[in-house]
């Protein structure tokens, strides 16, 4: 089974103090550590597990700067066979359609059985790129996938997550596109030694000219979303620490709630 996985490098912000660039246009990434998007990591793992069971090849592709090669090397160390890096120059400011356009032009002539993406990215959170790719490539698709069961070489059965802890089981013909939810598997650990072992694998590099995409269809000019300004929330006053006996604390808490209109 030949599988293409679209992945993305995103900033690790769990314990980071975020700052805005001087022009207010974006998050300052200068001092932030970068990592593979969590949802995409599950997609890479699932692709490799399918390859190990059924044979075939796994190709990973990303759109980013030269540092995005790190997430491609990580995927290769996990077991992917080849990697493609699309230079983000010219794509700055692209909306989900612009990003999908670059990915589509790079893979549209590939022969593959599955196209996998994460459900969304942790930075933009559009949850659109995988579905746009499916539409443009005219592929049957399922979103929020938490289970994949190959039936034969022509179709698969997938479980997709619905509301209220419900699952929907869907049968899809191949080739197909899927967006994967976290928890579908347990991504394998990638060691530094593992990444070193794949450092000599050539990563194919493409740019806007190679993909022959008109500049007015991507980037800020091609975007349907105008991002005006980012700002951090204003800091409020410090918390009031209640002290005293239990009755005194309860009385003060009730008073605060009444004063703020919580109860009549």
Phi, psi and omega in degrees: 000121179267129188229136173250131180238123176268125182233169183215143173268131183228159177286143175272112189241009185306312182244019184264150172265112186281144175231151179261143176297160185301327180278358178072016187271333186200172175289136177285114184266000190307313185253014181266140174285145181249148182209173178285141177303133187304313182298322181291328178299319176295323180294318178297314180301316181294322178298317181292321177297320178295320178296319181294329179277321192245352186082180180108200183223152177240125177246128177251145183218141177218158174245119183183189178274187184296334179290341179293349175301334182299318182288331176292317177298322179298317179294322177296321178293331177288335180137001176294155186263328180210160185220149180229131177245120175264120180297128184284353180300125184099340179263357182303130180086004180294144170274190183299326180292322179294317178296314180297326180296316178297315180296318182297315181297331181282332187243357188299334180263004178287151170259111182218160178263325181225140171244118183245141169221165169287161179301318182202175174253152184282347179267300181276322177066029182292322185057039184236330191302314181298320181288324176296317178301316180299318180294312183292325180272001178057049180251141168297146185214162173219142180250165178054044184282132179238006178194138179231127180232102177296136179262309175203197181283003186239349181203162177224159172245129180236149171257129179238146186279131175246186178287163173057040176060030177258151177241148174242131179259127186230137174259130183234140172283156177259148001286155182215164177240139181226141168253128191259139178269154175296151179092357179293336180203190174240101183304139183288155179285138178246118181271162176298322178298321179297320178292323178297326182293337182253010185293340181267357176289129182285129175262124180289131181245135179231157174224183184302320181295319178299323183275348177056049178257126176300137184297333181280002179255357179224178180068197182299323183292329181265000184276140175270358180246126178253110179270114186272311187198142172250150176207151176276148179299144177292141179281132178272185178289161180293159181291148175268121180268119181274136180226169181117195178285169179302318180295320180294319179295317180297318179296317179294320178298317179295322179296316180298317180297318179295317181297330182263013174080016181290325177221157180269000000 
